Amino acid sequence: MPTPTSPGQVIVTGTGRCGSTLVSELLREHPQALSLSELFNHLTDMYRITARVFPEGPLTAGEFWDVLSSRNAVNRLLGANGLAPREVLYRPSATTRFQADTGIPAVLMTTLPHLSDTPDELYDELRAAVAEFPDARAGEHYQRMFAWLCTRFGKTLWAERSGGSLILAGQFREHFPDARYLHIVRDGRDTALSMSRHTGFRMAAVVMALHLTLGHDPYTETPAPDVERNLGFVPEELLPFLPDRFDADAVRDYRLPVSLFGTYWADEMQRGMEAMSVLPQENVLHLWYEDLLAAPEESLHRIGEFLGPDFVDTDWERRSAARVGAPSSSWRDLPDAEREELEQACAAGFAVLAAHGVVPMAGTTARSSA
């Protein structure tokens, strides 16, 4: 249980491409909040290796550091081929310690550059701090690390946000039993459209398809002995995604149906809402991205109240509201057939949100027309 001096704990979660990156950037400007960005996304290598990041038993300090400093396969391959998503803030150069061709430690990809202009130096500080951690379960290690960062930056609450982390709702409940949840919800149709245009989400979808086809994750360090035999079952258009055949141009140009991501959004929303429904109501705030766009100061005030009375800050609300802009595209611009398929794919997600009373404010447009 938290002590009176331990920092507050908030997990900002969502399906990905839902506006949570913006929320993370705005929270970074709050004088009392430590905004932790994309940690679990990068540690799990796009949610491929969650068991390694949240193992069952205790970890030594060295084993925990191995998790934090891992240079994982999918993100390493994207970075080495100039395909790193814009959310990756560590940009290798002649003056940085790590280079794209050899991989960037997971905790350095976004989390530390989001906090400091000198992330390599902060990486060294964190490594020295973690070396002193006692053996503990993964959740205790993460909480101890977050508390150390709060002290380092003079903050009283941490808020971890990883794009697409709704898939980890079960692990979060187990390893962060005292955390509260800020759930960012966006119209599933616009979310799916954004996913379909995002290299990371397209890559994650194809890696999952390859795993199902091959019966083995082709990005694991130790390939399965029957991978070559199963290659004949892999569709030709997916072969450029295999690690030993990776073709950056083919990957960049590959497109998947928007409705596929609509189905993914609906499935994640169903699982995520089920997981959060067992939490105390006061520990969860569902915030629509469309509401944030339409009424930024009011929405930011709601976030401050949720964080706690000491976090209501009208100056932060005003400054942050000025940074909120309109999205660049809309699902309504799709051709008729695609739009209808997308609406059908998202319908189950809208239904589960409505069943839990999670609806946008009157006047915003994130409502299913099904």
RAJOSUL-V521858 format. One record per residue. N is the residue number from 1. SS is DSSP state (2 for helix, 1 for strand, 0 for the rest). Layout:
n->N ss->SS
n->N ss->SS
This chain:
n->1 ss->0
n->2 ss->0
n->3 ss->0
n->4 ss->0
n->5 ss->0
n->6 ss->0
n->7 ss->0
n->8 ss->1
n->9 ss->1
n->10 ss->1
n->11 ss->1
n->12 ss->1
n->13 ss->1
n->14 ss->0
n->15 ss->0
n->16 ss->0
n->17 ss->0
n->18 ss->0
n->19 ss->0
n->20 ss->2
n->21 ss->2
n->22 ss->2
n->23 ss->2
n->24 ss->2
n->25 ss->2
n->26 ss->2
n->27 ss->2
n->28 ss->2
n->29 ss->0
n->30 ss->0
n->31 ss->0
n->32 ss->0
n->33 ss->1
n->34 ss->1
n->35 ss->1
n->36 ss->1
n->37 ss->1
n->38 ss->0
n->39 ss->2
n->40 ss->2
n->41 ss->2
n->42 ss->2
n->43 ss->2
n->44 ss->0
n->45 ss->0
n->46 ss->0
n->47 ss->0
n->48 ss->0
n->49 ss->0
n->50 ss->2
n->51 ss->2
n->52 ss->2
n->53 ss->2
n->54 ss->0
n->55 ss->0
n->56 ss->0
n->57 ss->0
n->58 ss->0
n->59 ss->1
n->60 ss->0
n->61 ss->2
n->62 ss->2
n->63 ss->2
n->64 ss->2
n->65 ss->2
n->66 ss->2
n->67 ss->2
n->68 ss->2
n->69 ss->0
n->70 ss->0
n->71 ss->0
n->72 ss->0
n->73 ss->2
n->74 ss->2
n->75 ss->2
n->76 ss->2
n->77 ss->2
n->78 ss->2
n->79 ss->2
n->80 ss->2
n->81 ss->0
n->82 ss->0
n->83 ss->0
n->84 ss->0
n->85 ss->0
n->86 ss->0
n->87 ss->0
n->88 ss->0
n->89 ss->0
n->90 ss->0
n->91 ss->0
n->92 ss->0
n->93 ss->0
n->94 ss->0
n->95 ss->0
n->96 ss->0
n->97 ss->0
n->98 ss->0
n->99 ss->0
n->100 ss->0
n->101 ss->0
n->102 ss->0
n->103 ss->0
n->104 ss->0
n->105 ss->0
n->106 ss->2
n->107 ss->2
n->108 ss->2
n->109 ss->2
n->110 ss->0
n->111 ss->0
n->112 ss->0
n->113 ss->0
n->114 ss->0
n->115 ss->0
n->116 ss->0
n->117 ss->0
n->118 ss->0
n->119 ss->2
n->120 ss->2
n->121 ss->2
n->122 ss->2
n->123 ss->2
n->124 ss->2
n->125 ss->2
n->126 ss->2
n->127 ss->2
n->128 ss->2
n->129 ss->2
n->130 ss->2
n->131 ss->0
n->132 ss->0
n->133 ss->0
n->134 ss->0
n->135 ss->0
n->136 ss->1
n->137 ss->0
n->138 ss->2
n->139 ss->2
n->140 ss->2
n->141 ss->2
n->142 ss->2
n->143 ss->2
n->144 ss->2
n->145 ss->2
n->146 ss->2
n->147 ss->2
n->148 ss->2
n->149 ss->2
n->150 ss->2
n->151 ss->2
n->152 ss->2
n->153 ss->2
n->154 ss->0
n->155 ss->0
n->156 ss->0
n->157 ss->1
n->158 ss->1
n->159 ss->1
n->160 ss->1
n->161 ss->1
n->162 ss->0
n->163 ss->0
n->164 ss->0
n->165 ss->2
n->166 ss->2
n->167 ss->2
n->168 ss->2
n->169 ss->2
n->170 ss->2
n->171 ss->2
n->172 ss->2
n->173 ss->2
n->174 ss->2
n->175 ss->2
n->176 ss->0
n->177 ss->0
n->178 ss->0
n->179 ss->0
n->180 ss->1
n->181 ss->1
n->182 ss->1
n->183 ss->1
n->184 ss->1
n->185 ss->1
n->186 ss->0
n->187 ss->0
n->188 ss->2
n->189 ss->2
n->190 ss->2
n->191 ss->2
n->192 ss->2
n->193 ss->2
n->194 ss->2
n->195 ss->2
n->196 ss->2
n->197 ss->0
n->198 ss->0
n->199 ss->2
n->200 ss->2
n->201 ss->2
n->202 ss->2
n->203 ss->2
n->204 ss->2
n->205 ss->2
n->206 ss->2
n->207 ss->2
n->208 ss->2
n->209 ss->2
n->210 ss->2
n->211 ss->2
n->212 ss->2
n->213 ss->2
n->214 ss->2
n->215 ss->0
n->216 ss->0
n->217 ss->0
n->218 ss->0
n->219 ss->0
n->220 ss->0
n->221 ss->0
n->222 ss->0
n->223 ss->0
n->224 ss->0
n->225 ss->0
n->226 ss->0
n->227 ss->2
n->228 ss->2
n->229 ss->2
n->230 ss->2
n->231 ss->2
n->232 ss->2
n->233 ss->2
n->234 ss->0
n->235 ss->0
n->236 ss->2
n->237 ss->2
n->238 ss->2
n->239 ss->2
n->240 ss->2
n->241 ss->2
n->242 ss->0
n->243 ss->2
n->244 ss->2
n->245 ss->2
n->246 ss->0
n->247 ss->0
n->248 ss->2
n->249 ss->2
n->250 ss->2
n->251 ss->2
n->252 ss->2
n->253 ss->2
n->254 ss->0
n->255 ss->0
n->256 ss->0
n->257 ss->0
n->258 ss->2
n->259 ss->2
n->260 ss->2
n->261 ss->2
n->262 ss->2
n->263 ss->2
n->264 ss->2
n->265 ss->2
n->266 ss->2
n->267 ss->2
n->268 ss->2
n->269 ss->2
n->270 ss->2
n->271 ss->2
n->272 ss->2
n->273 ss->2
n->274 ss->2
n->275 ss->2
n->276 ss->2
n->277 ss->0
n->278 ss->0
n->279 ss->0
n->280 ss->0
n->281 ss->2
n->282 ss->2
n->283 ss->2
n->284 ss->1
n->285 ss->1
n->286 ss->1
n->287 ss->1
n->288 ss->1
n->289 ss->2
n->290 ss->2
n->291 ss->2
n->292 ss->2
n->293 ss->2
n->294 ss->2
n->295 ss->0
n->296 ss->2
n->297 ss->2
n->298 ss->2
n->299 ss->2
n->300 ss->2
n->301 ss->2
n->302 ss->2
n->303 ss->2
n->304 ss->2
n->305 ss->2
n->306 ss->2
n->307 ss->2
n->308 ss->0
n->309 ss->2
n->310 ss->2
n->311 ss->2
n->312 ss->0
n->313 ss->0
n->314 ss->2
n->315 ss->2
n->316 ss->2
n->317 ss->2
n->318 ss->2
n->319 ss->2
n->320 ss->2
n->321 ss->2
n->322 ss->0
n->323 ss->0
n->324 ss->0
n->325 ss->0
n->326 ss->0
n->327 ss->0
n->328 ss->0
n->329 ss->0
n->330 ss->0
n->331 ss->2
n->332 ss->2
n->333 ss->2
n->334 ss->0
n->335 ss->0
n->336 ss->2
n->337 ss->2
n->338 ss->2
n->339 ss->2
n->340 ss->2
n->341 ss->2
n->342 ss->2
n->343 ss->2
n->344 ss->2
n->345 ss->2
n->346 ss->2
n->347 ss->2
n->348 ss->2
n->349 ss->2
n->350 ss->2
n->351 ss->2
n->352 ss->2
n->353 ss->2
n->354 ss->2
n->355 ss->2
n->356 ss->0
n->357 ss->0
n->358 ss->0
n->359 ss->0
n->360 ss->0
n->361 ss->0
n->362 ss->0
n->363 ss->0
n->364 ss->0
n->365 ss->0
n->366 ss->0
n->367 ss->0
n->368 ss->0
n->369 ss->0
n->370 ss->0
